Amino acid sequence: MPLSLTLPLTAASLAYLNAKTGFSNDWALLSAYIAAHISLHRRASQNTLNLFYDLETHALHRTHSQHPFLIYTGKSWSYGEAYGEVLRWAAWLKDVKGVGNGEVVGLCMLNSDTFVWVWFALWSLGATPAFLNYNLRGAPLVHSVRASGARLVLVDEEVTASFAGEVEKELEGVEVVFVGQEVQGEVQGMRGWRERDEKRGGLQIRDLAVLIYTSGTTGLPKPAIVSWQKARVGAALVARWLPLKKDDIFYTAMPLYHSSAAILGLVSCLMAGTTLSLGRRFSHATFWPEVRATKATAIQYVGETCRYLLAGPPSSLDKQHSVRFAFGNGMRPDVWERFQRRFGIDTVAEFYAATEGPGGLFNKSRNAFSRGAVGRNGTIMYPWFALQMVIARLDFETNKLLRDEKTGLCIPAAWDEPGELLFRLDAKDVESKFQGYFRNRDASSSKIVRDVRRKGDAYFSSGDVMRWDREGRWWFCDRIGDTYRWKSENVSTAEVGECLGRHEAVSEANVYGVLVPGHDGRAGCAATLLNGAEEEKSLELSEKVLRSLAEHAMSTLPRYAVPIFLRVTRQMEMTGTNKQQKHILREQGCDPEKVEQVGDKLYWLKGGTYVPFGKKDWDEITAGRVKL
């Protein structure tokens, strides 16, 4: 056969085999994973696990010291300049505040250059930063500080009010320092100090590197232990898997108190020797202008970030940027393709993980095949995923794992069947992969499931409902507790929300189950933000819009999954990382008085359309005269 035919046929065959086996996808992930662990153990053998050494290596390099490390509010710092700032803050923390090796120090700060300098200064002293959520107020804030054991908390001037009044009284004995111009001036007058290596030495890979808190949406926030192993492997894996190149500029406006921006954002950039472009906080008005101004080649998202970017008015500048990929977690399937198309984003690199969790899933998507999936594997990685993870069947009424009556073991879910995602642990040494929550043994133990595949084994409970299909795609369904049961059927809030999110009138939908007097299970309710000027003026919707929404839901969803109630709101309750809040909505339920008290409007499905739902209708239901 002539060469002119052989080469194209060979290329086509290889492309087919790659598509069939997912080889390139698996190899990118596997090679990154192996390289990350090799790097971890090399650092451990060199006694340089502390990530301060990575900054120092770049800063003292003959040429790379001049490479930009951080861009913030139009100013840029090279690795060398960043190192100088870190050492000045280290001198202030040591000499003025007496911070020493092994101490935990709280940081309650918005994104800024100062946040980064203080963070690495603490590491340089052998101390541990505890990242406090600056959105917290009252009891949750007090609890977060106390749970860390910190005697010193550095606070951004913008959140000064949060530490006044009762919080100040409750934190008696804790020194709270507001970092304003006076402190900044004091620090700039300091001569940089590099602590001796022995103050940072002797670390083990599972030792505490940083405390990062859970969101606290269903209770008080818990400080998750992020070990040096977790920080290093997670960041190195992401840096190699994406991959981040030295000339890349990685933009994030996600909060640094969260692991996505801190570990998988900033630390990944540090390990790749690339540049981080940092936004103070997420805002649709500043996101793309900052991306363009800093010539960012990568952007980070969390939760509903991309939906909010889509909600902004179209612009001729939408594709005028240098971004080659978007990286993050929690992008909804109904947003994914529209976001790529509108903003000209070639690749979406989605991941799934929990700050305290022992593993994760990754999906680098350029086409429709894996669009919307939180993870993906091919033939090579299948045995690894099958060994390290299991999706176990759930009783969606009790939210407990189903077990075989004879063996007492969990029952694996079938292909494409929703169940809880569990990660395998070493039954004899659980802490080798899961260090749990700081000084909270009970909470840590509650995340461990025993007797899953065999007697005595141990798994980490993710708390998430997932499904895995035969093509190696992993799909997020819901948080456990978000899936509700209605008409003897399980309803996925994520599936319903995705459906409603595709309607032209809907900007965002947050779906949850509500208790209805005289009815078993929970009825579906969708808190909805709508597009359009008419809806912005009033929550009274036109009959046309209401009927269109009902017809869309009924034609797309199973009958039992169509939301009975529609709650129209002007503002969606969110976490600081752009994830939807549900627990307050569930508590208010479908009682029109409670809903209208906060300024929202309630409708219900009747006669093939949504119509206003008021006190008279509620009384009819509670009296048992109406059956849904």
N, C-alpha and C positions, 0 to 999 in steps of 0.2 A: 504494500500500500504506500503511495507517495506520502512524503512528509507533510505536504500541504493538507492532506486529509487526516493523517495520524494525530497531529497536534490538536486540532479542534475536537476530534473524537475523544482523545485522552482528557482534554480539559472538561468536556461535557460529562464524561464518565465520573471524573473526580468531583465535579460540582454536584452530580446526582448523589454520589455516595455521601458527600458531606451533608447534603440536605436530608438524606435518609437517616444518617447516624448522628447528626449534630456534632460532628467531630470538632470543627473549629470553635463552636460555642463551648464545648466541654474542655477543650485544651486551654482556652483562654482563662477559664475559671480554675482548672486544676493546676496549671503552671503558676498562676498567681498565688494560689493557696500554698503550694510547696515552697515557693520562693519566700513567702511571708514567714513561714515556720523556720526555714533555714536562717533567715535574718534574725528572728527572735532568739534562737538558740546561740547564734554567733554573738549577739549582744550580751546574752546572759553569761557566756564563757569569758567575755571581755570585761564583765562587771560594769557595763554601760547600758543597762536597761532603761534608766531614766532618760526620757525624751529630751531633756535639756541638752544632752550630748549631741543629739542630731542637729539642733540649732547651732551649737558651738562648732560642730564640724563644718557646716556650711559657712558660718561667719568667719572662720579662720582660714578658709580655703583661699588660695592665692588669687583665683579669678571669681569664683562663685560668691565670694563675700559681697561683691557689687551687684549681684542679681537681686531684683526686687522680691521681697518676701511678703510685704503687706501694703495694700492700697486702701486708704480710708479717707473719706470726705475730701478727695482731691489731692491728698498728700501720699507720698510713697516712701517706704523705708526699705533699704536693702537688708540682706541677711546680717551684714556687719553692723549696720545702724540699729537693727532690732536687738541684736546681742548687747549693744551698749545700753539701750533703754532697759532691758531686762536686768542687767547688772546694777543699774542705778536704783531700780525698785527693790532689788534684793538687799542693797545696802540700807535703804530706808526701812524695809520690813525687819531686818535684823537689828539695826542699831537703834531705831526709834520705837519699834513695836515689840522687839524681843522675840521675833518668830524664829523657831529653831526646828531642827530635824524631828520628824515624826508628828509634828503638830498639824491639826486640821484648821484651815482658815476659810471662812465663808466669803463668797463673792456674790453680791446681788447687784449686777450691773447690766446695762444694755450693751449691745455690741459696740466696741470701740477699740482703738489701739491700746488704751489703758488696760482694758480687760485682758488682752493678750500678754502685755508686759507683766502684769501682776501674776497671772497664771504661770508663766514660765519662770518668773522670779521665785515663786513658791517652790516649784520643782527644783530650781537651782540650789535652794536651801535644804532640800530633802523634806520639805513640808508637803501637805496634801491640800489641794483646793477642793472646796465643796461648792458646786454651781447651784445657786439658789434662783428660782424662777421669780423674776422681777414683777410678774403680774400678781403674785400672791399678796393677800391682805390678812390681817387678823390672825385667828387661831392657826390656819395652815402655815402662815409665815413663821409664827412662833415655834410651831412644831418642827418645821424644817430646820431652823437654826439649832434648836435643842437636840434634835436627832443626830446632828453632825458632831456634837460635842465641841463645837468651836467656841473659843473665848474671845475671838476677834472676827468681826465681819466688816468687809469693805463694801460701801454702798454708793451707787451712782447718785449724784445730786438730784437727778430727775425722779427718783423714787423715794426721796427723803420723807415725804408725807406718810408712806407706808410704815415707817418705823416710829411714828409719833403716838401719843396717847397711850392706850392700853397695851399696845405692842411694846412700847418702850418700858413700861412697868413690868411686863411679863418677861422681858429679856434682861432684867436686872442681873448684873454680874457679867454680862457680855459687853465687850467694848465695840461700839458701832462707830465706824469712822466714815464720814461722808467725804468722798473724793471729789473735791472741787478745786478751784484755782489756787487756794492756799496750800493744799497738800501737793498739787502738781508742781508749784513753785519750789516747795521744800525738796521734793524728789529731784528736780532738775539741778538743784544746787549740791546734790550728793556726788561723791566720787564712787564710781562703780566698784562693786565687791563681788569677787568670785569665791564662793565657799569651797573649802577643801573637798577633794574627791571622796574621802572617807565618810563625809556626812551624807553622801548620796549612794554610797556603796553597800554591798551586802544584800542587794535586793534579790528576791525570788520572783519567778515569772507570775505567780498568782498573788503577789503582794498588791496592796491598794495603791492605785495611781491617782484616781480622782473619784469623787462622789458625784453622781448624776441622778437626779430624782425622777421618779415616776410622775405621771401627769396629775395623779390624785383626783381623777374624775369620779371615782366610786368610793373615795375615802381620802384620808390624809396622805400627802406625798410620802414616798419611802425612798431613802437614799440607797441607790443601787451601787454595789461595789464594782468599779471598773478597774480591773487589774492591769498590770503592765502587759501581760499576755494579750488580753482583750484589746487594749488600746493599740498595741503594736501590730498584731495580726490583722485586726479589722482595717486599720489605716493602710497598711502595706498591701493587703489584698486588693482594696479598692483602687489604690494608686496604680497597681500593675494591671488590674482587670480592665479599667476604663479605656486605655491607660492614660495617666497624666504625664505629659511631656514637660520638659523644663521650660519651654517657651509658652506653655499654657497659662492662662489667667482664669482662675476658678472663682466665680462670683457667688456669694451667698449673702442673703439677708435673713436667713433663718437664725433663731437665737442660739448664741454660743453656750447657753446653759443646757442645751439639749445635745445628745450624743451625735445626731446627724451632722450638725454644723461643726461641733467641736472636734470629734474624733474622725468621722468620715469626710469632713471638709478640711478644717485647718490642719490637723495632724497628717492627713493624706497628702496635702500640699507640701508640708514640711518633709515628709519622707521621700517625695518625688523631687524635692528641690525646686518646686515651682512657686507661682505667685498666687496669693489669696487676695481677692478684691472683696471687701467687707462692707455691707450695708448696715446702718445702725439698727433698723428694724424693717420688716416687710411693709411696703406700700406700693400700690399699683402706680402711683404718681412718680415714684423714684426708681422703680425696678429697672425698666428698660433704659431710661436716661443714664443710670449708673453703669449698666452693662455696656452701653455704647461708649460712654466716656472713658471707661477703663479698658476697652477693647477685649472684653472677656470672651474666652473661647469655650467656656463651660458654665452652666448655671445649675444651681441646686434648688430643689423644691421639696416641700413636705405637705402632706394632706391636700387641702383644697387650694393651694397656692396657684396652680395652673388654671383652675376654674376662675379664680379672681382675676387673673391676667386676661383670660378670654372675655370676662364680663366688661372690660374696658372698651371704649369706642375704638373701632378699627382706625388705623393710621397708615399713611403711606410709608411710615418708618418701621412698620411691623417686621419687615424682613431685612432691615438695614442694620445688621450686626455681624459679629464674627463668631457666633456661637456654633459649635459643631456637635455638641450633645447636651442633653439635660439629664441630670442625675438626681435621684431622690427616692422617696417612698410614699405610697399612698395616692398615686394618681388614679382617678376613677376611669374605668373603661370608656364611659360616655364622653370624657374630656380628651382622652389620649390622642385620637386621630385628628380632632378639630384643632388641638393645640399645635401638633406637628405641622398641619397644613397651613394654618394662619401665620405662624411665626417662622416657617421654613426650617424647622428643627429636624435634622436628618436622623438622629438617633436618640432614643429614650433609654436610659440605663436605670432600670427600676430595681430596688432591692427590698427585701423583707427581713426585719430583725427586731429584737427587743434589746434595750440597753443592758438588761441583766441576763439575757438569754445566751445559750452556749453555741448558737449557730445561726445561719441565715440562708436566704435564697436570693438568686441574682438572675436578672433577665435583661440582656442588651438587645433591644428590638429596633429593627429597621424596616419591618414590613408587617403585614396584617397577621401573619402566622402566630406570633406571640404577643401581639398588641393587647394590653390589658392584664397580662399575667404578671405575677410578682416574682416568679422564678421559672427556670427552664433547665432541663437536662436532656442529654442525648444518651446514646448507647453506652459510652464509656463511663459516664458519671452515674448511670442508673444504679449499679450495685452499691455505690457509696451512699446515695440518698436513701435507698431501700434499707440499708443497714443502720444509718444514723437517725432516720426519722420514720415516724409512722403516723398515719391519720387514723384515729380510732373513732368508732361509732359513739354517738352521743344520744342521751335521752333529752330531747329538746324541751321537755316539760320541767324536768328537774335540773337540767344543765349538768348532769353527771355522766361519766363514762359508762357505757354499757359493758357488762362483763358476761362471759360464758358461764352458764349455771353449773357446768361440770368442773371446769378447770379454774374458774375465778379470774381468768385472764381477760384482758381487754379484747374487743372484737375489731379486727382491722376493717376499715371501710373499703368498699369495692371501688374500682376505677370510677372517677367522676362523682363519687358519693361524698357529700359534706361530712366532716367530722373534725375532732380537735387535733391540731398538729402537735405532736410530742417529739422532743429531741432526746436522743439517747445520752445517758450519763454513765460514768463508771460507778457501778453500785457500791464498790468498796472505797471509793474516793470521790464522792460527789463534787467536792470543791475543786477538783482538778479542772472542771469545766464550768461550774456554777458556784460563784462565791456568795451569791445571795444579797441580802440587804444588810447594811451596816448596823451592827448591834441590835439586830431584830431576828432572832433565831426562829420564832414562831412564823413570821411572814416568809422567811426563807424556806422553812420546811413545807409550808402550804403549797409551794410551787413544784414539789417533788411527788411524782406518781410512781408507785411500786407495782410489781407484778403485771406488767404490761404485755410482754411477749413470753416471758417465762418467770417462774417464781423467783423472787428476790432481786429482779432487775430494777433499774431506776431510770426514770425519764423526767425531763423538764416539761411542765405544763405551760404551753404558750398562751392559753386562754383565747385562742383564735380558731375560728371554724374555717377550714380550708378544704379544697378538693384537688386531686391530682389526676390528670387525664392520661390516656395511653400514649399521647404524643410528647409526654414529658413536660407538660406545662402545669404550673402550680397556680391556683386561683384563690384569692382571698374572698371569703364569703361574708363573714361577720365576726365581731367580737362575741364570745360566749355571753349569752344574756341579751344580746341585741336581736338574735333570731327569736321570733315569737311564734306561738302556735294558735291557729285560728281555723275553725271548721275542721278540726282534727288533722290539719296540715301544717307543716313547718314553713314559715315565711322568712326569707332572707331580706333583711333591711337593705343590704347593699344592692341586691338585684332590683328591688323596687325603686330605690333611689336612682340607680342607673337608668331605669326605664323613664322615670319622670324627668330626669336631667336631660333627656334627648328631646323633650318637647320644646318648641320654639319660644314659648312664653316663660319657661322656667330657667332661672339663673342657678338655683341650687335647691336641692331637696334633702331633708334630713328625716329619715323614716324610723319609726319606733312603734312598739305595741302598747296599747292602753287598755286598762281594765274597764269593763263596761258592766254595770249592775245587771244581774240576772243572766249573764252570758259566760260560758266557759272560755278559757283562753284569753287572748288579747286581740283586740281589733287593731287594724293598721291605721296609723295616723302619719301624715306627711307634713312636716313644717317646711314651708316653701317660700323662697325668695323669688319674686317674679321680675322679668325684664319689662322695660317699656315705661314711658312717661306717665301713662294713665294709671298704672299700678303704683307708681311712686307717690302720686297725689293722694290716693285712697286705697284702702284695703277692701273696698267694696268692688268685687269683680263683675264684669259684664257676663250676661248669660252665655254669650258666645265663647268666652274664654273658659268658663266653668264647664260647659258641655264638651268643649274640645279636649280639656284635660281628662275628663271622665272617659270619653271615647278612646283617647290615646291609651290610657291605662287598661281599659277593658279589652282593647284589641291586641294588646301586647303581653299582658300578664295573665296567669291563671286566675279564674274568678275569685278564688279564696285569697289571692295576694293583692287584689285591687284595694287600695286604702279606702276604708270607710269614711275616715275624717281627713279633711284638708285644713291645715292651719296656715294662714298667710301671715307672714311677719315682715318687718322692715329690717330686722337685724338678726343674724344667726349667731347663737352662742358658740364660741370656739375656744379651743385651748390656745396657749401661746405659740404652738407649732401648727396652727391652721387646721386642726382636726376638730370635727363636730362634737359638741357636747349633747348628750341625750338624757342624762339622769334627771335634770330639772324639768325637761319636757315631759318625761314619764310621770313625774310626781304631779304635775298639773293636769295630766291626763286629758280627757275630753269634756271636762266641766267648763261650760262656756263662761261662767263667772270668773274662774281662775285665769282662763286664757285672755279674756277681755280686760282683766285687771292690769295686765302687763302691756296692753295696747295692741294685741293681736286679734285676728278675726277667724272664726271657726265656721267651716262648712261641712256638710255630710252628703254622702252619696244617696240619692233618692230619685227614682224614675229615670235612671240612665244619665243623670247629670249631678253636679254638685250644687247644693242650695244652702243658704244660710242656716246655721244651727244655733239656736238660742235656748234660753232658760226653759221655755215651754216644752221644747223638744226633749231636753234633758229630763224634765219632770215626768214626761210620758214614758221615757225609758226606765227611769228609776222606779216608777210605779208598776212596771211590768206590762205596760199596754203596747209596747213596741218591741218587736223582735227583729234583730239585725240579721 
